[in-house]
């Protein structure tokens, strides 16, 4: 089953190569098409990292098994 990050990883080369080819055939020079397509790829990466970033767990410290263990008494 694919999730959001699998789709983003697939879209990065598609955006870079596909948009470069599309912009080049539309009449832009290669030196202009590559940075424009790369900016879309960077935007995808930035969205995946910072806007919809991965989270470790939704478990709070009160729910974890470590918080239920009594502290060790050294006396």
C-alpha positions in Angstrom: 0.0 0.0 0.0 1.5 3.3 -1.0 1.4 6.3 1.4 2.1 10.0 1.0 5.9 9.7 1.1 5.9 7.0 -1.6 4.0 9.2 -3.9 6.3 12.2 -3.2 9.3 10.0 -3.9 7.8 9.0 -7.2 6.8 12.6 -8.1 10.3 14.0 -7.6 11.9 12.5 -10.7 8.6 12.9 -12.7 8.5 16.6 -11.9 12.2 17.1 -12.7 12.3 15.2 -15.9 8.7 15.6 -17.1 8.5 19.3 -16.5 12.0 19.9 -18.0 10.8 18.0 -21.2 7.5 19.9 -21.2 9.1 23.3 -20.8 11.8 22.6 -23.3 9.2 21.5 -25.9 7.2 24.6 -25.1 10.0 26.8 -26.2 12.0 27.6 -23.1 15.8 27.0 -23.2 17.2 24.0 -21.3 19.1 26.4 -18.9 15.7 27.9 -17.9 13.6 24.7 -17.9 15.9 22.7 -15.6 15.8 25.3 -12.7 12.1 25.8 -13.0 11.5 22.0 -12.9 14.0 21.6 -10.1 12.1 24.2 -8.0 8.9 22.2 -8.3 10.9 19.1 -7.1 12.3 21.1 -4.2 8.8 22.3 -3.3 7.6 18.7 -3.2 10.5 17.8 -0.9 9.9 20.8 1.3 6.2 20.0 1.6 7.0 16.4 2.6 9.5 17.5 5.2 8.1 20.6 6.8 4.4 21.0 6.0 3.4 17.3 6.2 6.3 16.0 8.1 6.6 12.5 9.4 5.8 12.0 13.1 7.3 9.3 15.3 4.3 8.5 17.4 1.0 9.9 18.7 1.6 8.2 22.1 2.0 10.7 25.0 4.5 10.1 27.8 1.7 9.3 30.2 0.5 6.4 28.0 3.9 4.8 27.6 4.9 1.8 29.6 7.9 3.5 31.1 5.7 6.1 32.9 3.8 3.3 34.6 7.0 1.9 36.2 7.7 3.1 39.7 10.9 5.0 40.2 13.8 3.2 41.9 14.2 4.0 45.6 18.0 4.2 46.4 17.5 4.3 50.2 
